[in-house]
Amino acid sequence: MKKLYLPLLMALVVALSSCNNKLGELSSDYFTVTPQVLEANAGKVPATIDGKFPEKYFNKKAVVEVTPVLRWEGGEAKGQPTVFQGEKVEGNAKTVNYKMGGDYTMKTSFDYVPEMAKSELYLEFKARIGNKDVEIPAVKIADGVISTSEMVEQTLATATPAQSKDAFQRIIKEKYEENIMFLIQQANIRSAELKKAQAFGDEAKNINEAVNKKITDIEINAYASPDGGLDLNTSLAEKRQDNTAKALSKDLKKKEVEANVTTNYEAEDWEGFKELVSKSNIQDKELILRVLSMYSDPEQREQEIKNISSVYKTLADEILPQLRRSRLTLNYEVIGKSDEELSQLAESNPDELNLEELLYAATLTNDPAKQEAIYKAATKKAPQDFRAYNNLGKLAYQAGDLDKAEGYFKKALSIDPNSAETNMNLGLIALTKGDKAAAESYLGKASGAEGLNEALGNLYIEKGQYEQAVSAFGNTKSNSAALAQILAKDYNKAKTTLDNVANPDAYTDYLKAVLGARTNNEAMVTSNLKSAVAKDASLAKKAASDLEFAKYFTNSNFMSIIQ
């Protein structure tokens, strides 16, 4: 680190001998400042001042108060003063030996304001020897301030707020069921049950003729109750299957419904038995269920249950008859509107769309004005759903209207305080205001939100934790990610990031110019700064005082760009 030899107290008394009643002008030869050029970090401008008082310098009766002061045009900020005293002074300040001199270190920090970008660090002195005030001129010890870290306020503008997702499904799978019931040990379909099969066929016909529905298949599953012998039940279940299939096929053919029909039978419906018992209020049902879990052999199960004589009649009357059946299942798809239909209706007649269709339709256009109109229609359709409000906030954020965005986000949060995406978005708003505590609180409730790592990366930049920011951003290609990498001095990664930003803007180019300055690439500085200024003329003024470019302030190519 290059030394900044400065005045402070060396010249604090140019001839401060014990017999000298004067304090001379300070010299910078005995002092250094770290960093040599001050730099903003997490909203602060820190500096460490190391000084050395030479031998036979500090008057034994002298008291000197030293205050770091950062000055800029039209203002200044003062740091914490430090007091030194001579050997014959009674006090609590640090004593400096007259013969030996001494070393000292002062640490200071200033709250950053943009005007500090072009500033100078001075030391100011209040000195006296005995009861006499002694004037010591202030001394410049450093330049300031490199404020690249504060560009997070600009790069945040291109951060991506979290989008609330729609639950739109173009194809929804549905099913329609009917049960054909049989008497004990019978497989013939009674007339009343035949009507149920015909009603099932009517439903199949309606679905088959609907323009937005499509039959996928029909299932027939036939069962016997688990009482009686296994052979008997097997034959019975198979016959019930066949009879049901014949009756249904005849009816479907008559109604001109073509569908793939699959059949299956199960001799003893123990699973159905268990389900019905579980849902019943039958006495000793827990005992029955325990028998089912203890025995796997069907005949043994049946015998053990019959042994529970107190409930077997109830089972025979209420449960077993429900298991003598053929279950008909019509599987079909409900096909939603096409993208073209949704887009047209969203624009011409949004009232005809449901909420999910509206939210989805907004994703089919890249026109912010059309998206805003659709989301507003969605808020009218479902005012108690937070998602459209959140997405309106996202549009406003991306348009640069942060107050409007915050209003929408807060409305969304009032509807659903647990919305991860809305909490994340309010975290971004808090970051734009420099409110790190609020941002941290919001982001702590945003687990699972898309883009959370990017938001956390920006928070870490604000906190001056650049390595953590780089880690949080991961492979994100954004201005903020590149800024974190520059601040962490990972210049190769920063260049790759900037070269791959999806929608590069003026600040993308400006960061490339900063990167060029830090890597001593003059062509990279001038070409990218020229591009940045062409996109945003205000960046010429910023560059003119940006100490990242200090070595180029006399470069003709550089000066031609910023003038």
C-alpha positions as CSV (number, residue, x, y, z in Angstrom):
1,M,0.0,0.0,0.0
2,K,1.4,3.3,-1.0
3,K,2.1,5.8,1.8
4,L,0.3,9.1,2.1
5,Y,2.7,11.1,4.1
6,L,0.8,13.7,5.9
7,P,0.7,16.4,8.3
8,L,-1.1,15.5,11.3
9,L,1.2,15.9,14.3
10,M,4.6,15.6,12.9
11,A,4.3,19.1,11.7
12,L,2.0,19.2,14.6
13,V,4.8,21.1,16.0
14,V,7.5,21.3,13.5
15,A,9.7,22.2,16.3
16,L,7.8,21.1,19.3
17,S,10.6,21.0,21.8
18,S,10.1,21.4,25.4
19,C,11.4,24.9,25.3
20,N,9.4,25.8,22.2
21,N,6.1,27.6,22.7
22,K,4.9,27.1,19.1
23,L,3.5,24.2,17.1
24,G,4.7,24.3,13.5
25,E,2.9,23.4,10.3
26,L,2.4,19.6,9.9
27,S,4.2,17.5,7.4
28,S,2.7,14.5,5.6
29,D,6.0,12.5,5.6
30,Y,5.2,10.5,8.7
31,F,1.6,9.4,8.0
32,T,-0.2,6.8,5.8
33,V,-4.0,6.3,5.1
34,T,-5.6,3.0,4.3
35,P,-7.0,2.8,1.7
36,Q,-5.0,5.4,-0.1
37,V,-8.2,6.4,-2.0
38,L,-11.2,6.1,0.3
39,E,-14.0,3.7,-0.8
40,A,-17.6,3.3,0.2
41,N,-18.7,0.0,1.8
42,A,-22.2,-0.8,3.0
43,G,-23.1,2.9,3.1
44,K,-20.0,3.8,5.1
45,V,-16.6,5.3,4.2
46,P,-14.0,3.8,6.5
47,A,-10.3,4.9,6.8
48,T,-7.4,3.9,9.0
49,I,-4.8,6.6,9.6
50,D,-1.3,5.5,10.8
51,G,1.0,8.2,12.1
52,K,4.4,8.6,13.7
53,F,5.6,11.4,16.0
54,P,9.3,11.8,15.6
55,E,11.8,12.2,18.4
56,K,11.9,15.5,20.3
57,Y,8.7,16.6,18.6
58,F,5.8,16.7,20.9
59,N,5.9,19.5,23.4
60,K,5.6,18.2,27.0
61,K,2.9,20.7,27.8
62,A,1.0,20.4,24.5
63,V,-2.6,19.0,24.1
64,V,-3.7,18.4,20.5
65,E,-7.2,17.2,19.3
66,V,-7.1,15.7,15.9
67,T,-10.3,15.3,13.8
68,P,-10.6,13.6,10.4
69,V,-12.8,15.6,8.1
70,L,-14.1,14.6,4.7
71,R,-14.7,17.7,2.6
72,W,-16.5,18.2,-0.7
73,E,-17.9,21.1,-2.5
74,G,-20.7,22.5,-0.4
75,G,-20.3,20.3,2.6
76,E,-18.2,18.1,4.9
77,A,-18.5,15.3,7.4
78,K,-16.4,15.0,10.6
79,G,-15.1,11.8,12.2
80,Q,-14.4,11.0,15.8
81,P,-11.6,13.2,17.2
82,T,-8.6,11.7,19.0
83,V,-6.7,13.7,21.7
84,F,-2.9,13.5,22.4
85,Q,-1.0,15.0,25.3
86,G,2.5,15.8,26.3
87,E,4.3,14.2,29.2
88,K,3.7,17.0,31.7
89,V,-0.1,17.2,31.0
90,E,-2.4,15.6,33.5
91,G,-5.3,13.9,31.6
92,N,-6.6,10.8,30.1
93,A,-5.5,11.3,26.5
94,K,-2.8,9.3,24.9
95,T,0.6,10.5,26.0
96,V,3.4,11.1,23.5
97,N,7.0,10.9,24.8
98,Y,9.1,14.0,23.9
99,K,12.4,12.2,23.5
100,M,11.2,8.9,21.9
101,G,8.2,10.2,19.9
102,G,5.6,7.5,19.1
103,D,3.3,5.7,16.7
104,Y,-0.4,5.9,16.7
105,T,-3.4,4.6,14.7
106,M,-6.8,6.4,14.2
107,K,-9.8,4.7,12.7
108,T,-12.7,6.7,11.4
109,S,-15.8,6.2,9.3
110,F,-18.3,8.5,7.5
111,D,-21.9,7.9,6.4
112,Y,-21.7,7.9,2.7
113,V,-23.6,10.6,0.6
114,P,-23.3,10.9,-3.2
115,E,-21.5,14.2,-3.0
116,M,-18.5,12.4,-1.4
117,A,-17.6,11.0,-4.8
118,K,-15.3,13.9,-5.3
119,S,-13.9,14.7,-1.9
120,E,-10.7,15.0,0.1
121,L,-9.8,13.7,3.6
122,Y,-8.2,16.3,5.9
123,L,-7.0,16.3,9.5
124,E,-8.1,19.4,11.5
125,F,-6.4,20.4,14.8
126,K,-7.2,22.1,18.0
127,A,-4.0,22.6,19.9
128,R,-2.8,24.5,23.0
129,I,0.4,24.7,25.0
130,G,-0.5,25.3,28.6
131,N,-3.3,27.9,28.5
132,K,-2.4,29.3,25.0
133,D,-4.2,28.2,21.9
134,V,-1.9,27.3,19.0
135,E,-3.0,27.3,15.4
136,I,-2.1,24.3,13.2
137,P,-3.3,24.4,9.6
138,A,-5.5,21.5,8.4
139,V,-3.7,19.0,6.2
140,K,-5.0,16.9,3.3
141,I,-4.2,13.2,3.7
142,A,-6.2,11.3,1.1
143,D,-8.7,11.5,-1.8
144,G,-12.2,10.0,-1.9
145,V,-14.5,8.4,-2.5
146,I,-14.7,5.4,-4.8
147,S,-18.4,4.7,-4.7
148,T,-18.8,1.7,-7.0
149,S,-20.6,-0.3,-4.2
150,E,-23.3,2.3,-4.1
151,M,-24.2,1.5,-7.7
152,V,-26.4,-1.2,-6.2
153,E,-29.1,1.5,-6.1
154,Q,-29.0,1.6,-9.9
155,T,-28.5,-2.1,-10.6
156,L,-31.4,-2.9,-8.3
157,A,-33.6,-1.3,-11.0
158,T,-33.0,-4.3,-13.2
159,A,-33.6,-6.9,-10.5
160,T,-36.4,-9.3,-11.3
161,P,-39.4,-9.2,-8.9
162,A,-41.1,-12.6,-8.3
163,Q,-44.1,-13.5,-10.4
164,S,-47.2,-15.0,-8.9
165,K,-48.0,-18.2,-10.9
166,D,-51.3,-19.2,-12.4
167,A,-52.9,-22.6,-11.9
168,F,-54.2,-22.8,-15.5
169,Q,-54.4,-26.3,-17.0
170,R,-55.4,-26.7,-20.6
171,I,-56.2,-30.3,-20.2
172,I,-58.0,-31.3,-16.9
173,K,-58.5,-35.0,-16.2
174,E,-61.9,-35.9,-14.9
175,K,-63.9,-39.0,-14.2
176,Y,-67.5,-40.1,-13.8
177,E,-68.5,-43.2,-11.8
178,E,-71.5,-45.5,-11.3
179,N,-72.0,-48.7,-9.4
180,I,-74.1,-51.6,-10.6
181,M,-75.3,-53.5,-7.6
182,F,-76.0,-57.3,-7.4
183,L,-77.8,-59.5,-5.0
184,I,-76.0,-62.1,-2.9
185,Q,-74.6,-64.9,-5.1
186,Q,-76.2,-63.5,-8.2
187,A,-74.6,-62.0,-11.4
188,N,-77.6,-61.0,-13.4
189,I,-78.3,-57.2,-13.8
190,R,-81.7,-56.3,-12.5
191,S,-83.8,-53.7,-14.4
192,A,-83.2,-50.9,-11.9
193,E,-79.5,-51.4,-12.1
194,L,-79.7,-51.6,-15.9
195,K,-81.2,-48.1,-15.9
196,K,-78.1,-47.0,-14.0
197,A,-75.9,-48.5,-16.7
198,Q,-77.9,-46.7,-19.3
199,A,-77.6,-43.4,-17.4
200,F,-73.8,-44.0,-17.4
201,G,-74.0,-44.5,-21.2
202,D,-76.0,-41.2,-21.5
203,E,-73.1,-39.4,-19.7
204,A,-70.6,-41.0,-22.0
205,K,-72.6,-39.8,-25.0
206,N,-72.8,-36.2,-23.7
207,I,-69.1,-36.1,-23.0
208,N,-68.3,-37.7,-26.4
209,E,-70.4,-35.0,-28.2
210,A,-69.0,-32.0,-26.2
211,V,-66.5,-29.9,-28.2
212,N,-64.2,-29.4,-25.3
213,K,-64.2,-33.0,-23.9
214,K,-62.6,-36.2,-24.9
215,I,-63.1,-39.8,-23.6
216,T,-59.9,-41.5,-22.8
217,D,-61.2,-44.9,-21.7
218,I,-63.9,-46.7,-19.7
219,E,-63.1,-49.2,-16.9
220,I,-65.3,-52.0,-15.5
221,N,-64.2,-53.5,-12.2
222,A,-66.4,-56.3,-10.8
223,Y,-66.3,-57.6,-7.3
224,A,-67.7,-60.2,-4.9
225,S,-68.1,-59.7,-1.2
226,P,-65.6,-61.6,1.0
227,D,-68.1,-64.0,2.3
228,G,-68.5,-67.5,0.8
229,G,-65.9,-69.7,-0.7
230,L,-63.1,-68.4,-2.9
231,D,-64.0,-70.5,-6.0
232,L,-67.6,-69.4,-5.8
233,N,-66.6,-65.7,-5.4
234,T,-64.2,-65.9,-8.3
235,S,-66.8,-67.3,-10.7
236,L,-69.3,-64.8,-9.4
237,A,-67.1,-61.8,-9.9
238,E,-66.1,-62.9,-13.4
239,K,-69.7,-63.3,-14.4
240,R,-70.6,-59.9,-13.0
241,Q,-67.8,-58.4,-15.1
242,D,-68.9,-60.1,-18.3
243,N,-72.6,-59.3,-17.8
244,T,-71.8,-55.6,-17.1
245,A,-69.5,-55.4,-20.1
246,K,-72.1,-56.9,-22.4
247,A,-74.8,-54.5,-21.2
248,L,-72.6,-51.4,-21.4
249,S,-71.2,-52.3,-24.8
250,K,-74.7,-52.8,-26.2
251,D,-75.8,-49.4,-24.8
252,L,-72.7,-47.6,-26.0
253,K,-73.1,-49.0,-29.5
254,K,-76.7,-47.9,-29.6
255,K,-75.6,-44.4,-28.6
256,E,-72.7,-44.4,-31.1
257,V,-70.1,-43.9,-28.5
258,E,-66.7,-45.4,-29.3
259,A,-64.4,-45.9,-26.4
260,N,-61.7,-48.3,-25.2
261,V,-63.3,-50.5,-22.5
262,T,-61.1,-52.4,-20.1
263,T,-62.4,-55.0,-17.7
264,N,-61.2,-56.6,-14.5
265,Y,-62.7,-58.7,-11.6
266,E,-61.7,-59.3,-8.0
267,A,-63.0,-62.4,-6.2
268,E,-63.0,-61.0,-2.7
269,D,-63.0,-57.2,-2.1
270,W,-61.1,-57.1,1.2
271,E,-59.8,-53.5,0.5
272,G,-63.4,-52.3,-0.1
273,F,-64.5,-54.1,3.0
274,K,-61.8,-52.5,5.1
275,E,-62.6,-49.0,3.8
276,L,-66.3,-49.4,4.5
277,V,-65.7,-50.7,8.0
278,S,-63.3,-47.9,8.8
279,K,-65.9,-45.3,7.8
280,S,-68.7,-47.0,9.7
281,N,-69.9,-46.7,13.3
282,I,-70.2,-50.5,13.7
283,Q,-69.6,-51.8,17.2
284,D,-66.1,-53.5,17.6
285,K,-64.9,-52.1,14.3
286,E,-61.4,-51.8,15.7
287,L,-61.4,-55.5,16.5
288,I,-62.5,-56.3,12.9
289,L,-59.8,-54.1,11.5
290,R,-57.2,-55.8,13.8
291,V,-58.3,-59.2,12.4
292,L,-57.7,-57.9,8.8
293,S,-54.2,-56.8,9.8
294,M,-53.4,-60.0,11.6
295,Y,-54.4,-62.5,9.0
296,S,-53.7,-62.6,5.3
297,D,-55.4,-65.8,4.3
298,P,-58.9,-65.0,3.0
299,E,-60.7,-68.0,4.5
300,Q,-59.1,-67.5,7.9
301,R,-60.0,-63.8,7.8
302,E,-63.6,-64.7,7.0
303,Q,-63.8,-67.3,9.8
304,E,-62.3,-65.0,12.4
305,I,-64.8,-62.2,11.5
306,K,-67.7,-64.7,11.7
307,N,-66.5,-65.6,15.2
308,I,-67.3,-62.0,16.2
309,S,-70.9,-63.0,16.4
310,S,-72.1,-59.7,18.0
311,V,-71.4,-57.7,14.8
312,Y,-71.5,-60.2,12.0
313,K,-75.2,-59.7,11.3
314,T,-74.6,-55.9,11.0
315,L,-71.8,-56.6,8.6
316,A,-74.0,-58.9,6.5
317,D,-76.8,-56.3,6.4
318,E,-74.9,-53.1,6.0
319,I,-71.3,-53.7,4.7
320,L,-71.3,-56.8,2.5
321,P,-74.1,-55.8,0.2
322,Q,-72.2,-52.7,-0.9
323,L,-69.3,-54.9,-2.1
324,R,-71.4,-56.9,-4.6
325,R,-71.0,-54.6,-7.5
326,S,-69.5,-53.6,-10.8
327,R,-67.9,-50.2,-10.7
328,L,-68.1,-48.3,-14.0
329,T,-65.5,-45.5,-14.4
330,L,-65.6,-43.1,-17.4
331,N,-62.2,-41.3,-17.7
332,Y,-62.2,-38.2,-19.8
333,E,-60.3,-34.9,-20.4
334,V,-61.7,-31.4,-20.3
335,I,-59.8,-29.4,-23.0
336,G,-59.4,-25.7,-22.3
337,K,-59.3,-22.7,-24.6
338,S,-56.3,-22.3,-27.0
339,D,-53.7,-19.6,-26.4
340,E,-55.2,-17.7,-29.3
341,E,-58.7,-17.8,-27.8
342,L,-57.5,-16.8,-24.4
343,S,-55.5,-13.8,-25.8
344,Q,-58.5,-12.6,-27.8
345,L,-61.0,-12.9,-24.9
346,A,-58.6,-11.4,-22.4
347,E,-58.5,-8.3,-24.6
348,S,-62.0,-8.2,-25.9
349,N,-64.2,-9.8,-23.2
350,P,-62.2,-10.7,-20.0
351,D,-65.4,-11.4,-18.1
352,E,-65.7,-14.6,-20.0
353,L,-62.5,-16.0,-18.5
354,N,-62.0,-17.3,-15.0
355,L,-59.2,-16.2,-12.8
356,E,-56.7,-18.8,-13.8
357,E,-57.3,-18.2,-17.4
358,L,-56.8,-14.5,-17.0
359,L,-53.5,-14.9,-15.1
360,Y,-52.3,-17.3,-17.8
361,A,-53.4,-15.0,-20.6
362,A,-51.2,-12.3,-19.2
363,T,-48.2,-14.5,-19.8
364,L,-49.1,-14.8,-23.5
365,T,-48.1,-11.2,-24.3
366,N,-44.9,-9.1,-23.7
367,D,-46.8,-5.8,-23.9
368,P,-46.8,-4.3,-20.3
369,A,-49.9,-2.3,-21.1
370,K,-51.9,-5.3,-22.1
371,Q,-50.6,-7.3,-19.1
372,E,-51.7,-4.5,-16.8
373,A,-55.2,-4.5,-18.3
374,I,-55.5,-8.2,-17.9
375,Y,-54.3,-8.2,-14.3
376,K,-56.7,-5.4,-13.4
377,A,-59.5,-7.5,-14.9
378,A,-58.3,-10.3,-12.7
379,T,-58.5,-8.2,-9.5
380,K,-62.1,-7.4,-10.3
381,K,-62.8,-11.1,-11.0
382,A,-61.2,-12.2,-7.7
383,P,-60.5,-9.2,-5.4
384,Q,-59.5,-11.5,-2.5
385,D,-56.7,-13.3,-4.5
386,F,-53.3,-11.7,-4.0
387,R,-51.7,-12.8,-7.2
388,A,-52.9,-10.2,-9.7
389,Y,-52.0,-7.4,-7.3
390,N,-48.5,-8.8,-6.9
391,N,-48.0,-9.1,-10.6
392,L,-49.3,-5.5,-11.1
393,G,-46.6,-4.5,-8.6
394,K,-44.0,-6.4,-10.6
395,L,-45.0,-4.4,-13.8
396,A,-44.7,-1.1,-11.9
397,Y,-41.3,-2.0,-10.5
398,Q,-40.0,-2.9,-13.9
399,A,-41.3,0.4,-15.3
400,G,-39.4,2.2,-12.6
401,D,-42.5,3.4,-10.6
402,L,-41.4,2.1,-7.2
403,D,-44.1,3.9,-5.2
404,K,-46.9,2.4,-7.4
405,A,-45.1,-1.0,-7.1
406,E,-45.0,-0.8,-3.3
407,G,-48.7,0.0,-3.2
408,Y,-49.6,-3.1,-5.2
409,F,-47.2,-5.3,-3.2
410,K,-48.7,-4.1,0.1
411,K,-52.2,-4.7,-1.1
412,A,-51.2,-8.3,-2.1
413,L,-49.5,-8.8,1.3
414,S,-52.7,-7.6,3.1
415,I,-54.6,-10.4,1.4
416,D,-51.9,-13.1,2.0
417,P,-49.2,-12.2,4.5
418,N,-47.5,-15.5,3.9
419,S,-47.0,-14.9,0.1
420,A,-43.3,-15.7,-0.5
421,E,-43.1,-13.8,-3.7
422,T,-44.8,-10.7,-2.3
423,N,-42.5,-10.7,0.7
424,M,-39.5,-11.0,-1.6
425,N,-40.7,-8.1,-3.8
426,L,-41.2,-5.8,-0.7
427,G,-37.7,-6.8,0.2
428,L,-36.5,-5.4,-3.1
429,I,-38.5,-2.2,-2.4
430,A,-36.8,-1.9,1.0
431,L,-33.4,-2.3,-0.6
432,T,-34.1,0.6,-3.0
433,K,-34.8,2.7,0.0
434,G,-31.6,1.6,1.7
435,D,-33.6,0.0,4.5
436,K,-31.5,-3.1,5.1
437,A,-33.3,-4.2,8.3
438,A,-36.7,-4.2,6.6
439,A,-35.3,-5.9,3.5
440,E,-33.8,-8.7,5.7
441,S,-37.1,-9.1,7.5
442,Y,-39.1,-9.4,4.2
443,L,-36.6,-11.7,2.6
444,G,-36.6,-14.0,5.6
445,K,-40.3,-14.7,4.8
446,A,-39.7,-15.3,1.1
447,S,-38.4,-18.9,1.2
448,G,-39.2,-20.6,-2.1
449,A,-39.8,-17.5,-4.1
450,E,-38.4,-17.5,-7.6
451,G,-35.5,-15.1,-7.8
452,L,-34.9,-15.0,-4.0
453,N,-31.2,-15.7,-4.4
454,E,-30.9,-12.6,-6.6
455,A,-32.6,-10.5,-4.0
456,L,-30.4,-11.9,-1.3
457,G,-27.3,-11.1,-3.4
458,N,-28.4,-7.4,-3.6
459,L,-28.9,-7.4,0.2
460,Y,-25.4,-8.7,0.8
461,I,-24.0,-6.0,-1.5
462,E,-25.9,-3.4,0.6
463,K,-24.3,-5.0,3.8
464,G,-20.8,-5.0,2.3
465,Q,-20.6,-8.8,2.3
466,Y,-19.4,-9.2,-1.3
467,E,-18.3,-12.8,-1.2
468,Q,-21.7,-13.9,0.2
469,A,-23.3,-11.8,-2.5
470,V,-21.3,-13.6,-5.2
471,S,-22.3,-16.9,-3.8
472,A,-26.0,-16.0,-3.6
473,F,-26.1,-14.8,-7.2
474,G,-24.6,-18.0,-8.4
475,N,-24.8,-18.0,-12.2
476,T,-27.3,-15.2,-12.4
477,K,-26.4,-12.9,-15.3
478,S,-27.4,-9.4,-14.2
479,N,-25.8,-6.0,-13.4
480,S,-26.1,-6.7,-9.7
481,A,-24.3,-10.0,-10.0
482,A,-21.5,-8.4,-11.9
483,L,-21.3,-5.6,-9.4
484,A,-20.8,-8.1,-6.6
485,Q,-18.1,-9.9,-8.5
486,I,-16.3,-6.6,-9.2
487,L,-16.4,-5.6,-5.6
488,A,-15.2,-9.1,-4.6
489,K,-12.4,-8.6,-7.2
490,D,-13.5,-11.6,-9.3
491,Y,-12.9,-9.8,-12.5
492,N,-12.9,-12.8,-14.9
493,K,-16.3,-13.9,-13.6
494,A,-17.6,-10.3,-13.8
495,K,-16.7,-10.0,-17.4
496,T,-18.4,-13.3,-18.3
497,T,-21.5,-12.1,-16.4
498,L,-21.6,-8.7,-18.1
499,D,-21.1,-10.2,-21.5
500,N,-24.2,-12.4,-20.9
501,V,-26.7,-9.9,-19.4
502,A,-30.0,-10.6,-21.3
503,N,-31.0,-7.0,-21.7
504,P,-27.8,-4.8,-21.3
505,D,-28.4,-1.2,-20.4
506,A,-26.3,1.9,-19.8
507,Y,-25.2,0.6,-16.4
508,T,-24.1,-2.7,-18.0
509,D,-21.7,-0.7,-20.2
510,Y,-20.6,1.5,-17.3
511,L,-19.7,-1.6,-15.2
512,K,-17.7,-2.9,-18.1
513,A,-15.8,0.4,-18.2
514,V,-15.1,0.1,-14.4
515,L,-13.9,-3.4,-15.0
516,G,-11.6,-2.1,-17.8
517,A,-10.2,0.5,-15.4
518,R,-9.5,-2.1,-12.7
519,T,-7.8,-4.4,-15.2
520,N,-5.8,-1.6,-16.9
521,N,-7.6,-2.1,-20.2
522,E,-7.9,1.4,-21.7
523,A,-9.8,0.2,-24.8
524,M,-12.4,-1.5,-22.6
525,V,-12.8,1.7,-20.6
526,T,-13.3,4.1,-23.5
527,S,-15.4,1.9,-25.7
528,N,-17.9,0.9,-23.0
529,L,-18.0,4.3,-21.4
530,K,-18.8,5.8,-24.8
531,S,-21.7,3.3,-25.2
532,A,-22.9,4.0,-21.6
533,V,-23.0,7.7,-22.2
534,A,-24.8,7.3,-25.5
535,K,-27.6,5.4,-23.7
536,D,-27.7,7.7,-20.6
537,A,-26.0,11.1,-20.9
538,S,-26.0,11.6,-17.1
539,L,-23.3,9.0,-16.8
540,A,-20.8,11.4,-18.4
541,K,-21.0,13.6,-15.2
542,K,-20.7,10.5,-13.0
543,A,-17.6,9.3,-14.8
544,A,-16.0,12.8,-14.6
545,S,-15.8,12.5,-10.8
546,D,-15.6,8.7,-10.5
547,L,-12.2,7.8,-9.0
548,E,-12.4,4.4,-10.6
549,F,-11.2,6.4,-13.7
550,A,-8.7,8.7,-11.9
551,K,-5.8,7.5,-14.0
552,Y,-7.7,8.5,-17.1
553,F,-8.6,12.1,-16.1
554,T,-5.9,13.3,-18.3
555,N,-6.5,10.9,-21.2
556,S,-7.8,12.7,-24.3
557,N,-10.0,9.8,-25.4
558,F,-11.6,9.6,-22.0
559,M,-12.1,13.4,-21.7
560,S,-13.7,13.6,-25.1
561,I,-16.4,11.2,-23.9
562,I,-17.3,12.9,-20.6
563,Q,-17.3,16.5,-21.9
